[in-house]
Amino acid sequence: MATDILDTLEATIRARRSADPSTSYVAKLTHKGRAKIAQKLGEEAVEAAIAAVQDDRAGLTGEAADLIFHLLVLLADMGLTLDDVRAELARREGVSGIDEKASRPT
Ligand SMILES: N=c1c2ncn([C@@H]3O[C@H](COP(=O)(O)OP(=O)(O)OP(=O)(O)O)[C@@H](O)[C@H]3O)c2ncn1[C@@H]1O[C@H](COP(=O)(O)O)[C@@H](O)[C@H]1O
């Protein structure tokens, strides 16, 4: 079975968190603390939004990769996994967008 790159990256990030910060970006960022990781995530989100507004498809692809990478670093720092996010998305798939009770005639 093909391995998903996000699963591979998640495992790499988990393994690199405790590496030498001088040789690992993940370790360096983790060492700086959660607020710094969150700040980087926000910056990458803004850069992705700017690329989209500028109709820069290659730029958005790169920024999306940066954004997802930093999101995975933040999830790992919070002790959360992609499976937690998958479970939440699956739960939402089962939720109707229509409030049936509210739309039912009285
Ligand atoms: N996917 C990535 C990845 N995407 C982006 N980045 C880094 O994210 C940083 C974002 O760039 P910026 O210019 O915004 O930040 P910066 O100036 O380097 O850092 P700051 O001083 O702002 O904190 C760059 O240094 C990129 O190298 C990544 N660094 C690592 N990975 C993956 O993570 C794995 C583990 O990396 P190490 O921890 O370095 O071994 C690697 O094998 C890669 O697969």
The ligand as an SDF file (V2000), in Angstrom:
LIG
                    3D

 44 47  0  0  0  0  0  0  0  0999 V2000
    8.7300   20.1100    5.0930 N   0  0  0  0  0  0  0  0  0  0  0  0
    9.5980   20.7330    5.7290 C   0  0  0  0  0  0  0  0  0  0  0  0
    9.6510   22.1680    5.6960 C   0  0  0  0  0  0  0  0  0  0  0  0
    8.8830   23.0890    5.0590 N   0  0  0  0  0  0  0  0  0  0  0  0
    9.3950   24.2810    5.4070 C   0  0  0  0  0  0  0  0  0  0  0  0
   10.4540   24.1410    6.2310 N   0  0  0  0  0  0  0  0  0  0  0  0
   11.3000   25.1750    6.8090 C   0  0  0  0  0  0  0  0  0  0  0  0
   10.4770   26.1810    7.3000 O   0  0  0  0  0  0  0  0  0  0  0  0
   11.2240   27.3910    7.3410 C   0  0  0  0  0  0  0  0  0  0  0  0
   10.2850   28.4970    6.9230 C   0  0  0  0  0  0  0  0  0  0  0  0
   10.9920   29.4920    6.3270 O   0  0  0  0  0  0  0  0  0  0  0  0
   11.0490   30.9580    6.9020 P   0  0  0  0  0  0  0  0  0  0  0  0
   11.9620   31.7220    6.0260 O   0  0  0  0  0  0  0  0  0  0  0  0
    9.6480   31.4530    7.0840 O   0  0  0  0  0  0  0  0  0  0  0  0
   11.6460   30.7420    8.3690 O   0  0  0  0  0  0  0  0  0  0  0  0
   13.1520   30.8610    8.8610 P   0  0  0  0  0  0  0  0  0  0  0  0
   13.6550   32.2350    8.5730 O   0  0  0  0  0  0  0  0  0  0  0  0
   13.9910   29.7220    8.3380 O   0  0  0  0  0  0  0  0  0  0  0  0
   12.9250   30.6220   10.4100 O   0  0  0  0  0  0  0  0  0  0  0  0
   12.5090   31.7000   11.5290 P   0  0  0  0  0  0  0  0  0  0  0  0
   13.8010   32.3230   11.9660 O   0  0  0  0  0  0  0  0  0  0  0  0
   11.5140   32.6610   10.9640 O   0  0  0  0  0  0  0  0  0  0  0  0
   11.8790   30.8420   12.6110 O   0  0  0  0  0  0  0  0  0  0  0  0
   12.4410   27.1960    6.4220 C   0  0  0  0  0  0  0  0  0  0  0  0
   13.6240   27.1350    7.2130 O   0  0  0  0  0  0  0  0  0  0  0  0
   12.1810   25.8530    5.7710 C   0  0  0  0  0  0  0  0  0  0  0  0
   13.3400   25.0880    5.5710 O   0  0  0  0  0  0  0  0  0  0  0  0
   10.6360   22.8250    6.4440 C   0  0  0  0  0  0  0  0  0  0  0  0
   11.5490   22.1580    7.2020 N   0  0  0  0  0  0  0  0  0  0  0  0
   11.4930   20.8040    7.2240 C   0  0  0  0  0  0  0  0  0  0  0  0
   10.5340   20.0870    6.5110 N   0  0  0  0  0  0  0  0  0  0  0  0
   10.4710   18.6160    6.6240 C   0  0  0  0  0  0  0  0  0  0  0  0
   10.7590   18.2470    7.9430 O   0  0  0  0  0  0  0  0  0  0  0  0
   11.7300   17.2170    7.9460 C   0  0  0  0  0  0  0  0  0  0  0  0
   12.5930   17.3590    9.1630 C   0  0  0  0  0  0  0  0  0  0  0  0
   13.3530   18.5410    9.0470 O   0  0  0  0  0  0  0  0  0  0  0  0
   14.5470   18.8260   10.0830 P   0  0  0  0  0  0  0  0  0  0  0  0
   13.8890   19.0200   11.4110 O   0  0  0  0  0  0  0  0  0  0  0  0
   15.2090   20.0790    9.5730 O   0  0  0  0  0  0  0  0  0  0  0  0
   15.4320   17.6290   10.0440 O   0  0  0  0  0  0  0  0  0  0  0  0
   12.5090   17.3900    6.6200 C   0  0  0  0  0  0  0  0  0  0  0  0
   12.9980   16.1910    6.1830 O   0  0  0  0  0  0  0  0  0  0  0  0
   11.4350   17.8960    5.6970 C   0  0  0  0  0  0  0  0  0  0  0  0
   10.7810   16.7570    5.1640 O   0  0  0  0  0  0  0  0  0  0  0  0
  1  2  2  0
  2  3  1  0
  2 31  1  0
  3  4  1  0
  3 28  2  0
  4  5  2  0
  5  6  1  0
  6  7  1  0
  6 28  1  0
  7  8  1  0
  7 26  1  0
  8  9  1  0
  9 10  1  0
  9 24  1  0
 10 11  1  0
 11 12  1  0
 12 13  2  0
 12 14  1  0
 12 15  1  0
 15 16  1  0
 16 17  2  0
 16 18  1  0
 16 19  1  0
 19 20  1  0
 20 21  2  0
 20 22  1  0
 20 23  1  0
 24 25  1  0
 24 26  1  0
 26 27  1  0
 28 29  1  0
 29 30  2  0
 30 31  1  0
 31 32  1  0
 32 33  1  0
 32 43  1  0
 33 34  1  0
 34 35  1  0
 34 41  1  0
 35 36  1  0
 36 37  1  0
 37 38  2  0
 37 39  1  0
 37 40  1  0
 41 42  1  0
 41 43  1  0
 43 44  1  0
M  END
$$$$
